[in-house]
Amino acid sequence: EDSVFSGLEDSGSDSEEEEEEEGGGGGGGREEGAGLPVETAGDAFCEVLCAVQDIRNTVGNVPMEWYRDFPHLGYDLDGRKIYKPIRSQDELDHFLDKMENPDYWRTVHDKQTGSDITLSEEQVALVRRLQSGRFGDVDFNEYQPTVEYFSRDVMLHPVTNRPADKRSFIPSLIEKEKVSKLVHAIKMGWIKPRRVEDDSRGRYYDLWASEDSSILARHKMHLPAPKIPLPGHQESYNPPPEFLFNEEERALWEQQDAADRKLPFVPRKFSSLRSVPAFPRFVHERFERCLDLYLCPRQRKMRVNVDPEDLIPKLPKPRDLQPFPTTQSLVYRGHSGLIRSISVSPTGQWLASGSDDGSVRFWEVCSSRCLKTVQVGGAVRRPVCLTHLSAVHQVAWHAKGDYLASVMPDHSSHLQVLIHQVSRRRSQNPFRRNKGLVQRVSFHPLRPYFFVATQRSVRIYNLLKQEMTKKLQANAKWISSMAVHPGGDHVICGSYDCRLSWFDLDLSTKPYRMLRHHKKAVRGVAYHRFYPLFASASDDGSVIVCHGTVYNDLLQNPLIVPVKVLRGHAVSQDLGVLDVTFHPSQPWVFSSGADATIRLYT
């Protein structure tokens, strides 16, 4: 029954479509078998009905298309021909019969006898049960209790007492023939057996075979690799307007360091995905990802319950570190351009300033009165009495006052640094060639050392031995200023990427402390000669004064504490405070800015 009625379900949809197309015209007795695949069921019931009647076709499993050109369909049990019934109905008669005959839906055509058979109610019910996946017999109970013929209990007598076969006691001849064929194929080389890999050479071995498993269980530190952060709206080729940079945000993004930027790229907007160009930092980004996977420390760290306040270093209060400048006392006005450099006399009574208006002015410190103005015919960066081949950017005096060094940054020339001797009135070039663009120079206050700062490093030369003794790595993009501590063992460097680096020459060649208090480029730095103070000037219009105590004990690190932020200069043309210097004897600080003023803080 399963094989006979396997195709009844597929043809049911065809009968439903024909009924929907033809509507409700004629033959109102089709409600019961509206969805029954009748024509397919004819093949199923032909054998059942033929078994009852004596017209069974004995041709067997022969395609009935072979009898297409013959007047008979096959032969019965007696060998007589089964002739095809005479059909005089055309397509129109077939359609009328389909619409008017109430039993048409249950009428099937027997291909083996060529006659039409009308199914009874029992036969239709049988078809429906088989289509729904139930058993054909109505009285069959599929949930009847099973009879356990075998159980876990060992029985006294066997279930079957059939004697064993003779072949179970003698070797199999068929298997013997197969084995002989395989042996012959192996001898002839047709079949090659699997080679057993010899591991005696010791290429692979277990490194932790001798380790104790209990010890290894306590040190399992497996951590998954760090995942790449999911892209956000900024990475879209058509981001919302609030994610796009304006002019100020773009300028701020370009001035920031790569490590300080929130986004490693600038969001852009395109009309379509086809207009998006190739990502220029793709290789660099993949390289950083490889570094993350290679250098990520995959180990578990035990959390220690520590009070967060205990991790903050215990710094003294600023009022306990006085004196230091806190108030703006005087403003020196008179220049009409940027004041790029200032210098105080050793007595602290006079002040000299150089400006882009082409003049050098001499001021009285206490009264802020301009005593004299000297026109030099060009922008003054550092006051010099000497003639050079190119513009002088900086001048540094020796502690004894007989030597001075001048800096003329130029990639195409080896005359970037000149040392002048005042007593003998002669100049000399200390370097045959310069390694990089020189930014600042300075003499050691006590020893015959000479500091030369390039864009990214500071080199220290021994003037007596005429050799380089140390190279300091500033970890900055572009050094802008440099100052040496009066003791000579510490150096501070300011850079255009808003950093101030403190070097301890006895400790390391890398910065001991990196200060990032300014928001824009650092233009100038200075130490006080007697007080433990140092200051930095920036384009953000502020001067930050810090307390820096240096101890004689080499085991004790310097104490660095920011104590005061001095404001007063106005920012002009994206430039703020351009130079800063301390009073030689008082805890005062002078600053010059792009607003053409000099300010004294006491």
NUDO-209243 format. One line per 5 residues: number of its first residue (from 1); for each residue x, y, z of C-alpha. Coordinates in steps of 0.1 Angstrom, whole numbers, plus 5000, padded with zeros to 4 digits. Layout:
N
NUM = X/Y/Z ~ ...
// end
This chain:
602
1 = 5000/5000/5000 ~ 5028/5024/5007 ~ 5043/5019/4972 ~ 5010/5021/4955 ~ 4998/5053/4971
6 = 5031/5071/4973 ~ 5022/5096/4945 ~ 4986/5105/4957 ~ 4997/5135/4977 ~ 5015/5152/4948
11 = 4985/5153/4925 ~ 4961/5167/4950 ~ 4971/5203/4943 ~ 4962/5199/4906 ~ 4927/5188/4914
16 = 4923/5218/4937 ~ 4935/5242/4910 ~ 4910/5227/4885 ~ 4882/5231/4910 ~ 4891/5268/4917
21 = 4893/5276/4879 ~ 4860/5259/4870 ~ 4840/5274/4898 ~ 4807/5260/4911 ~ 4791/5252/4878
26 = 4773/5218/4876 ~ 4779/5187/4897 ~ 4771/5198/4932 ~ 4783/5165/4947 ~ 4820/5173/4947
31 = 4822/5187/4983 ~ 4836/5155/4998 ~ 4865/5149/4974 ~ 4874/5185/4967 ~ 4911/5180/4974
36 = 4915/5142/4966 ~ 4939/5133/4937 ~ 4915/5110/4920 ~ 4931/5104/4887 ~ 4963/5093/4904
41 = 4944/5070/4927 ~ 4932/5050/4896 ~ 4965/5033/4892 ~ 4964/5024/4928 ~ 4931/5007/4930
46 = 4932/4989/4896 ~ 4951/4960/4911 ~ 4928/4958/4941 ~ 4897/4957/4919 ~ 4912/4933/4894
51 = 4919/4909/4923 ~ 4881/4908/4930 ~ 4871/4904/4894 ~ 4885/4878/4869 ~ 4898/4904/4845
56 = 4933/4907/4859 ~ 4958/4917/4833 ~ 4987/4893/4834 ~ 5012/4913/4813 ~ 5032/4922/4845
61 = 5054/4952/4849 ~ 5052/4961/4812 ~ 5047/4997/4800 ~ 5012/5001/4787 ~ 5025/5024/4759
66 = 5036/4992/4741 ~ 5000/4984/4734 ~ 4992/5018/4721 ~ 4988/5006/4684 ~ 4970/4973/4693
71 = 4933/4968/4699 ~ 4939/4949/4732 ~ 4957/4958/4764 ~ 4970/4925/4775 ~ 4959/4890/4785
76 = 4939/4875/4813 ~ 4945/4844/4834 ~ 4932/4821/4806 ~ 4954/4838/4780 ~ 4925/4856/4763
81 = 4931/4891/4750 ~ 4917/4920/4770 ~ 4903/4944/4744 ~ 4902/4981/4748 ~ 4868/4995/4756
86 = 4851/5016/4729 ~ 4853/5053/4738 ~ 4831/5077/4718 ~ 4835/5107/4741 ~ 4855/5137/4730
91 = 4869/5165/4751 ~ 4835/5183/4753 ~ 4818/5152/4765 ~ 4846/5147/4790 ~ 4841/5182/4803
96 = 4803/5179/4806 ~ 4807/5146/4824 ~ 4832/5163/4847 ~ 4807/5191/4856 ~ 4775/5170/4857
101 = 4785/5136/4870 ~ 4784/5138/4909 ~ 4807/5107/4911 ~ 4833/5121/4888 ~ 4856/5130/4916
106 = 4858/5094/4928 ~ 4861/5079/4893 ~ 4895/5066/4883 ~ 4908/5052/4850 ~ 4925/5017/4850
111 = 4953/5017/4825 ~ 4956/4980/4825 ~ 4920/4973/4817 ~ 4911/5006/4800 ~ 4879/5009/4821
116 = 4866/5036/4845 ~ 4861/5025/4881 ~ 4841/5044/4907 ~ 4856/5042/4942 ~ 4834/5033/4971
121 = 4832/5051/5005 ~ 4855/5026/5021 ~ 4880/5030/4993 ~ 4879/5068/4996 ~ 4884/5066/5033
126 = 4914/5043/5028 ~ 4930/5068/5004 ~ 4925/5097/5029 ~ 4940/5077/5057 ~ 4971/5068/5036
131 = 4975/5105/5025 ~ 4974/5117/5061 ~ 5001/5092/5071 ~ 4979/5068/5090 ~ 4976/5030/5087
136 = 4952/5016/5061 ~ 4935/4992/5085 ~ 4910/5011/5107 ~ 4911/4984/5134 ~ 4949/4985/5137
141 = 4962/5000/5170 ~ 4996/5016/5166 ~ 4999/5022/5203 ~ 4993/4987/5215 ~ 5018/4974/5241
146 = 5048/4957/5228 ~ 5056/4921/5236 ~ 5092/4918/5248 ~ 5105/4886/5233 ~ 5140/4892/5248
151 = 5148/4906/5282 ~ 5179/4911/5304 ~ 5171/4879/5323 ~ 5191/4849/5312 ~ 5167/4822/5300
156 = 5171/4785/5307 ~ 5163/4774/5272 ~ 5173/4791/5240 ~ 5148/4809/5218 ~ 5158/4789/5188
161 = 5175/4755/5188 ~ 5186/4755/5152 ~ 5219/4738/5147 ~ 5248/4758/5135 ~ 5257/4758/5098
166 = 5287/4739/5085 ~ 5303/4771/5070 ~ 5307/4785/5105 ~ 5333/4757/5113 ~ 5354/4759/5081
171 = 5373/4788/5065 ~ 5355/4808/5039 ~ 5366/4801/5004 ~ 5354/4834/4991 ~ 5375/4853/5017
176 = 5405/4832/5009 ~ 5402/4841/4972 ~ 5399/4878/4980 ~ 5430/4877/5003 ~ 5450/4858/4976
181 = 5441/4885/4951 ~ 5452/4913/4975 ~ 5485/4896/4982 ~ 5492/4891/4945 ~ 5484/4928/4939
186 = 5508/4939/4967 ~ 5536/4917/4953 ~ 5531/4931/4918 ~ 5532/4967/4931 ~ 5496/4975/4921
191 = 5486/4982/4957 ~ 5510/5000/4980 ~ 5504/4995/5018 ~ 5503/5025/5041 ~ 5537/5036/5053
196 = 5541/5040/5090 ~ 5559/5073/5097 ~ 5591/5068/5117 ~ 5593/5093/5145 ~ 5626/5080/5158
201 = 5645/5110/5144 ~ 5630/5131/5171 ~ 5616/5159/5150 ~ 5586/5163/5173 ~ 5586/5158/5210
206 = 5565/5168/5240 ~ 5582/5197/5257 ~ 5561/5194/5289 ~ 5560/5156/5291 ~ 5580/5155/5323
211 = 5560/5183/5339 ~ 5536/5177/5368 ~ 5499/5180/5356 ~ 5488/5195/5389 ~ 5513/5223/5385
216 = 5502/5230/5350 ~ 5466/5231/5360 ~ 5473/5260/5383 ~ 5490/5280/5355 ~ 5466/5279/5326
221 = 5465/5314/5314 ~ 5448/5310/5280 ~ 5431/5342/5268 ~ 5414/5347/5235 ~ 5430/5371/5210
226 = 5418/5408/5212 ~ 5389/5414/5188 ~ 5388/5443/5163 ~ 5364/5470/5174 ~ 5332/5470/5153
231 = 5328/5498/5128 ~ 5306/5527/5138 ~ 5288/5555/5119 ~ 5321/5573/5113 ~ 5333/5545/5090
236 = 5303/5548/5068 ~ 5308/5562/5033 ~ 5277/5583/5039 ~ 5278/5592/5076 ~ 5253/5615/5093
241 = 5262/5652/5093 ~ 5270/5653/5130 ~ 5299/5629/5124 ~ 5316/5651/5098 ~ 5344/5675/5109
246 = 5341/5712/5105 ~ 5371/5735/5098 ~ 5380/5739/5135 ~ 5377/5702/5143 ~ 5398/5692/5113
251 = 5425/5717/5122 ~ 5425/5704/5158 ~ 5427/5668/5146 ~ 5457/5676/5124 ~ 5475/5693/5153
256 = 5470/5664/5177 ~ 5494/5635/5180 ~ 5484/5602/5165 ~ 5481/5586/5200 ~ 5459/5614/5212
261 = 5434/5613/5184 ~ 5400/5597/5190 ~ 5397/5586/5154 ~ 5427/5575/5132 ~ 5410/5590/5101
266 = 5388/5619/5090 ~ 5352/5609/5083 ~ 5343/5616/5046 ~ 5310/5616/5027 ~ 5305/5601/4992
271 = 5275/5601/4970 ~ 5277/5563/4963 ~ 5298/5533/4973 ~ 5313/5533/4938 ~ 5329/5567/4945
276 = 5348/5555/4976 ~ 5386/5554/4969 ~ 5411/5529/4983 ~ 5419/5532/5020 ~ 5455/5546/5021
281 = 5463/5533/5056 ~ 5452/5497/5048 ~ 5487/5481/5050 ~ 5495/5502/5081 ~ 5463/5491/5098
286 = 5469/5454/5090 ~ 5504/5458/5104 ~ 5491/5473/5136 ~ 5466/5444/5139 ~ 5495/5419/5135
291 = 5514/5437/5163 ~ 5483/5435/5185 ~ 5481/5398/5180 ~ 5519/5393/5184 ~ 5525/5416/5214
296 = 5493/5412/5233 ~ 5502/5398/5268 ~ 5477/5369/5270 ~ 5478/5362/5307 ~ 5455/5366/5336
301 = 5462/5392/5361 ~ 5450/5388/5396 ~ 5430/5418/5407 ~ 5442/5434/5438 ~ 5418/5452/5461
306 = 5435/5486/5464 ~ 5420/5519/5473 ~ 5422/5542/5442 ~ 5433/5571/5464 ~ 5463/5551/5475
311 = 5475/5549/5439 ~ 5476/5587/5435 ~ 5511/5600/5444 ~ 5513/5621/5475 ~ 5522/5655/5463
316 = 5527/5685/5485 ~ 5503/5714/5483 ~ 5512/5744/5462 ~ 5511/5768/5491 ~ 5539/5747/5508
321 = 5561/5752/5477 ~ 5561/5790/5476 ~ 5576/5813/5465 ~ 5566/5812/5428 ~ 5549/5837/5405
326 = 5512/5840/5409 ~ 5501/5875/5397 ~ 5506/5897/5367 ~ 5524/5928/5378 ~ 5536/5948/5348
331 = 5529/5949/5310 ~ 5556/5962/5287 ~ 5541/5978/5256 ~ 5558/5995/5226 ~ 5564/5968/5200
336 = 5541/5966/5170 ~ 5548/5930/5160 ~ 5554/5896/5174 ~ 5580/5896/5203 ~ 5599/5864/5196
341 = 5627/5867/5222 ~ 5635/5884/5256 ~ 5666/5884/5278 ~ 5672/5897/5313 ~ 5705/5912/5324
346 = 5725/5894/5352 ~ 5716/5921/5377 ~ 5679/5918/5369 ~ 5675/5956/5363 ~ 5673/5956/5325
351 = 5653/5937/5299 ~ 5660/5934/5262 ~ 5634/5922/5236 ~ 5634/5915/5198 ~ 5604/5918/5176
356 = 5592/5912/5141 ~ 5588/5950/5137 ~ 5625/5951/5131 ~ 5635/5967/5165 ~ 5653/5958/5197
361 = 5640/5976/5228 ~ 5657/5980/5262 ~ 5634/5982/5292 ~ 5637/5990/5328 ~ 5622/5961/5347
366 = 5608/5979/5377 ~ 5591/6008/5358 ~ 5583/5990/5325 ~ 5598/6021/5307 ~ 5615/6017/5273
371 = 5649/6034/5276 ~ 5661/6028/5240 ~ 5650/6014/5207 ~ 5674/6001/5181 ~ 5662/5995/5145
376 = 5679/5966/5128 ~ 5659/5965/5096 ~ 5645/5930/5099 ~ 5627/5906/5122 ~ 5646/5899/5154
381 = 5645/5863/5167 ~ 5676/5865/5189 ~ 5697/5896/5196 ~ 5733/5892/5180 ~ 5759/5918/5172
386 = 5776/5895/5145 ~ 5770/5890/5108 ~ 5759/5855/5096 ~ 5752/5838/5063 ~ 5715/5831/5071
391 = 5689/5841/5096 ~ 5698/5833/5133 ~ 5671/5815/5152 ~ 5688/5812/5186 ~ 5717/5824/5206
396 = 5732/5807/5237 ~ 5758/5822/5260 ~ 5784/5803/5280 ~ 5783/5806/5318 ~ 5817/5825/5318
401 = 5805/5850/5292 ~ 5834/5846/5267 ~ 5817/5822/5243 ~ 5783/5823/5225 ~ 5767/5799/5201
406 = 5743/5807/5173 ~ 5719/5785/5154 ~ 5709/5788/5117 ~ 5687/5759/5107 ~ 5693/5749/5071
411 = 5692/5715/5055 ~ 5714/5724/5026 ~ 5742/5738/5047 ~ 5767/5724/5072 ~ 5770/5758/5089
416 = 5740/5754/5112 ~ 5759/5759/5144 ~ 5787/5785/5150 ~ 5806/5792/5182 ~ 5820/5827/5187
421 = 5847/5837/5211 ~ 5843/5873/5222 ~ 5878/5880/5236 ~ 5896/5868/5205 ~ 5869/5879/5181
426 = 5868/5847/5161 ~ 5842/5821/5151 ~ 5844/5785/5143 ~ 5822/5756/5130 ~ 5823/5728/5156
431 = 5807/5702/5132 ~ 5818/5690/5098 ~ 5783/5678/5091 ~ 5751/5680/5111 ~ 5728/5650/5117
436 = 5694/5665/5112 ~ 5680/5700/5113 ~ 5694/5718/5144 ~ 5667/5735/5165 ~ 5684/5746/5198
441 = 5719/5746/5214 ~ 5731/5752/5250 ~ 5763/5751/5270 ~ 5766/5730/5302 ~ 5767/5754/5332
446 = 5796/5736/5349 ~ 5813/5711/5325 ~ 5827/5714/5290 ~ 5796/5698/5274 ~ 5776/5711/5245
451 = 5739/5703/5239 ~ 5726/5702/5204 ~ 5688/5695/5199 ~ 5675/5684/5165 ~ 5640/5676/5156
456 = 5637/5643/5175 ~ 5667/5640/5197 ~ 5693/5658/5218 ~ 5730/5651/5214 ~ 5756/5658/5241
461 = 5792/5665/5230 ~ 5823/5666/5250 ~ 5842/5697/5238 ~ 5875/5686/5252 ~ 5875/5651/5237
466 = 5855/5663/5207 ~ 5831/5633/5207 ~ 5795/5626/5214 ~ 5789/5612/5249 ~ 5751/5607/5250
471 = 5720/5609/5228 ~ 5686/5617/5244 ~ 5654/5604/5227 ~ 5627/5630/5232 ~ 5598/5609/5219
476 = 5585/5640/5202 ~ 5578/5649/5166 ~ 5596/5683/5166 ~ 5616/5698/5194 ~ 5610/5735/5197
481 = 5629/5746/5228 ~ 5655/5734/5254 ~ 5668/5744/5288 ~ 5695/5729/5310 ~ 5692/5728/5348
486 = 5717/5750/5367 ~ 5731/5718/5383 ~ 5737/5704/5348 ~ 5722/5669/5354 ~ 5687/5676/5341
491 = 5673/5689/5308 ~ 5638/5699/5297 ~ 5626/5700/5261 ~ 5594/5715/5247 ~ 5579/5703/5214
496 = 5553/5714/5189 ~ 5531/5684/5198 ~ 5522/5699/5231 ~ 5547/5679/5252 ~ 5574/5688/5278
501 = 5600/5662/5284 ~ 5622/5661/5316 ~ 5655/5641/5312 ~ 5676/5628/5341 ~ 5710/5624/5326
506 = 5721/5600/5353 ~ 5690/5578/5349 ~ 5683/5571/5313 ~ 5684/5585/5277 ~ 5646/5585/5276
511 = 5624/5611/5294 ~ 5620/5606/5331 ~ 5587/5625/5330 ~ 5564/5635/5301 ~ 5541/5665/5309
516 = 5511/5672/5286 ~ 5496/5702/5303 ~ 5494/5725/5273 ~ 5467/5722/5246 ~ 5489/5736/5218
521 = 5525/5738/5208 ~ 5551/5745/5234 ~ 5573/5775/5223 ~ 5597/5781/5252 ~ 5610/5765/5284
526 = 5632/5779/5311 ~ 5648/5770/5345 ~ 5653/5794/5374 ~ 5690/5799/5384 ~ 5684/5796/5422
531 = 5648/5786/5429 ~ 5635/5751/5421 ~ 5612/5764/5394 ~ 5608/5759/5357 ~ 5582/5773/5332
536 = 5568/5765/5298 ~ 5551/5788/5273 ~ 5526/5777/5247 ~ 5505/5789/5218 ~ 5474/5784/5240
541 = 5483/5817/5256 ~ 5493/5803/5289 ~ 5525/5800/5310 ~ 5527/5770/5333 ~ 5550/5773/5363
546 = 5561/5740/5379 ~ 5581/5732/5410 ~ 5610/5709/5403 ~ 5632/5699/5432 ~ 5664/5680/5424
551 = 5680/5660/5452 ~ 5716/5653/5458 ~ 5708/5617/5466 ~ 5709/5598/5434 ~ 5685/5572/5447
556 = 5657/5598/5451 ~ 5638/5609/5420 ~ 5631/5646/5413 ~ 5599/5661/5426 ~ 5579/5677/5398
561 = 5546/5695/5408 ~ 5527/5720/5386 ~ 5519/5749/5408 ~ 5504/5778/5387 ~ 5489/5785/5353
566 = 5495/5821/5343 ~ 5473/5837/5317 ~ 5471/5872/5302 ~ 5484/5870/5266 ~ 5460/5871/5238
571 = 5463/5846/5209 ~ 5470/5862/5176 ~ 5473/5843/5143 ~ 5472/5810/5161 ~ 5503/5821/5181
576 = 5503/5827/5219 ~ 5533/5830/5242 ~ 5566/5828/5222 ~ 5593/5831/5248 ~ 5597/5828/5286
581 = 5625/5835/5310 ~ 5630/5839/5348 ~ 5644/5868/5368 ~ 5680/5860/5378 ~ 5675/5866/5415
586 = 5637/5869/5422 ~ 5609/5843/5417 ~ 5596/5863/5388 ~ 5589/5852/5353 ~ 5588/5873/5320
591 = 5568/5862/5290 ~ 5565/5877/5255 ~ 5537/5869/5231 ~ 5522/5874/5197 ~ 5500/5903/5211
596 = 5532/5925/5210 ~ 5534/5927/5248 ~ 5558/5916/5275 ~ 5543/5906/5308 ~ 5559/5902/5343
601 = 5544/5878/5368 ~ 5555/5880/5404
// end
